[in-house]
């Protein structure tokens, strides 16, 4: 970016110089003879050619700088996309582990309910139903995560953190009740 600004400043200076030379040549041509006019025209032509060459060089450098900046931006974009996919895949894997734990806890509650009194069985069934609801929500969240775009990922991640806390609380409550009834 700095190079581009320097190149633009160089172009401004060259253009200013060219205007100054043209003005001086014009002033000199007004009061001169033909031989001097010829030399002035030659000098102006050489100056114009030099300015044109400098302008082409500055333009080429600016184009190269822009191309390089574009390539760097593309590389950074690819890196960000890869980070997003890696983070999303890790989150989905963690949620699948959490779902497996929910499945195991639900199976454990089913087994416990078979050997409990009616009152205890009702409480266990209530806990099991809550965990099954949590499991359905987690399945939905897993699908959302699998299909999330990079733009929506922050919102999806926030929702997952809240759901994770709620499921953790449900595990704790179910475990506490099971431990007390053993």
C-alpha positions in Angstrom: 0.0 0.0 0.0 2.8 2.4 0.9 4.5 1.6 -2.4 1.3 2.4 -4.3 1.1 5.8 -2.5 4.8 6.5 -3.3 4.2 5.6 -6.9 1.2 8.0 -7.0 3.3 10.8 -5.5 6.0 10.1 -8.1 3.4 10.4 -10.8 2.2 13.7 -9.4 5.8 15.0 -9.3 6.5 13.9 -12.8 3.3 15.5 -14.0 4.2 18.8 -12.2 7.6 18.7 -13.7 6.2 18.2 -17.1 3.9 21.1 -16.7 6.7 23.3 -15.6 8.9 22.3 -18.5 6.0 22.9 -20.9 5.4 26.3 -19.4 9.1 27.3 -19.7 9.2 26.1 -23.2 6.1 28.1 -24.1 7.5 31.2 -22.5 10.8 30.7 -24.3 9.2 30.0 -27.6 7.2 33.2 -27.6 10.4 35.4 -27.9 12.8 33.1 -29.8 13.9 32.3 -33.3 13.3 29.1 -35.2 16.5 27.4 -34.2 15.7 27.8 -30.5 12.1 26.6 -31.1 13.5 23.4 -32.6 15.7 22.8 -29.6 12.9 23.5 -27.2 10.6 21.2 -29.1 13.3 18.5 -28.9 13.7 19.0 -25.2 10.0 18.9 -24.6 9.7 15.7 -26.6 12.6 14.1 -24.7 11.0 15.2 -21.4 7.6 13.9 -22.5 9.2 10.5 -23.4 11.0 10.3 -20.0 7.8 11.2 -18.2 5.9 8.6 -20.2 8.5 5.9 -19.4 8.4 6.8 -15.6 4.6 6.7 -15.7 4.6 3.3 -17.3 7.1 2.0 -14.8 5.2 3.4 -11.8 1.9 1.9 -13.2 3.5 -1.5 -13.7 4.9 -1.4 -10.1 1.5 -0.4 -8.8 -0.2 -3.2 -10.7 2.3 -5.7 -9.3 1.7 -4.4 -5.7 -2.0 -4.8 -6.1 -1.7 -8.3 -7.5 0.6 -9.3 -4.6 -1.9 -7.8 -2.1 -4.7 -9.7 -3.7 -2.8 -12.9 -3.5 -2.1 -12.3 0.2 -5.8 -11.6 0.8 -6.8 -14.8 -1.0 -4.3 -16.8 1.1 -5.7 -15.2 4.4 -9.2 -16.0 3.3 -8.3 -19.6 2.6 -6.7 -19.8 6.0 -9.7 -18.4 7.8 -12.0 -20.8 5.9 -9.8 -23.7 6.9 -9.9 -22.6 10.6 -13.7 -22.3 10.5 -14.1 -25.8 9.1 -11.6 -27.2 11.6 -13.4 -25.5 14.5 -16.8 -26.6 13.2 -15.7 -30.2 12.8 -14.3 -30.2 16.3 -17.5 -28.8 17.7 -19.6 -31.4 15.9 -17.3 -34.2 17.2 -17.7 -32.9 20.8 -21.5 -32.7 20.4 -21.5 -36.3 19.1 -19.6 -37.3 22.3 -22.1 -35.4 24.4 -25.0 -37.1 22.5 -23.4 -40.5 23.2 -23.2 -39.6 26.9 -26.9 -38.6 26.9 -27.7 -42.0 25.2 -25.8 -43.8 27.9 -27.5 -41.8 30.7 -30.9 -42.5 29.2 -30.2 -46.2 29.0 -29.0 -46.1 32.6 -32.2 -44.4 33.7 -34.3 -47.1 31.8 -32.4 -49.8 33.6 -32.8 -48.2 37.0 -36.5 -47.5 36.4 -37.2 -51.3 36.0 -36.2 -51.9 39.6 -37.7 -48.9 41.3 -40.9 -48.2 43.2 -43.8 -46.4 41.4 -42.9 -43.1 43.0 -39.2 -43.3 42.2 -40.0 -44.7 38.8 -42.1 -41.7 38.0 -39.3 -39.3 38.9 -36.8 -41.4 36.8 -39.2 -41.3 33.9 -39.5 -37.5 34.2 -35.7 -37.2 34.2 -35.4 -39.6 31.3 -38.0 -37.6 29.3 -36.0 -34.4 30.0 -32.8 -36.0 28.8 -34.6 -37.3 25.7 -35.7 -33.7 24.9 -32.1 -32.6 25.4 -30.9 -35.3 23.1 -33.4 -34.2 20.4 -32.3 -30.6 20.7 -28.7 -31.8 20.5 -29.4 -33.7 17.3 -30.9 -30.5 15.8 -27.9 -28.5 17.0 -25.5 -31.1 15.4 -27.3 -30.7 12.1 -27.2 -26.9 12.4 -23.4 -27.1 13.0 -22.8 -29.4 10.1 -24.6 -27.0 7.8 -23.4 -23.7 9.3 -21.7 -21.1 7.1 -18.8 -19.1 8.3 -21.0 -16.1 8.7 -23.5 -17.8 10.9 -20.9 -19.7 12.9 -20.6 -17.2 15.8 -24.3 -17.3 16.4 -24.4 -21.0 16.2 -21.4 -21.4 18.6 -23.1 -19.1 21.2 -26.2 -21.3 21.1 -24.1 -24.5 21.5 -22.4 -23.2 24.6 -25.7 -22.4 26.2 -27.1 -25.8 25.3 -24.0 -27.5 26.6 -24.4 -25.9 30.0 -28.1 -26.9 30.1 -27.3 -30.5 29.2 -24.5 -30.6 31.8 -27.0 -29.3 34.4 -29.5 -32.0 33.4 -26.7 -34.7 33.8 -25.9 -33.4 37.2 -29.5 -33.4 38.3 -30.2 -36.9 37.0 -27.0 -38.3 38.5 -27.8 -36.7 41.9 -31.3 -38.2 41.9 -30.0 -41.6 40.9 -27.4 -41.6 43.6 -29.9 -40.8 46.3 -32.3 -43.6 45.2 -29.7 -46.3 45.1 
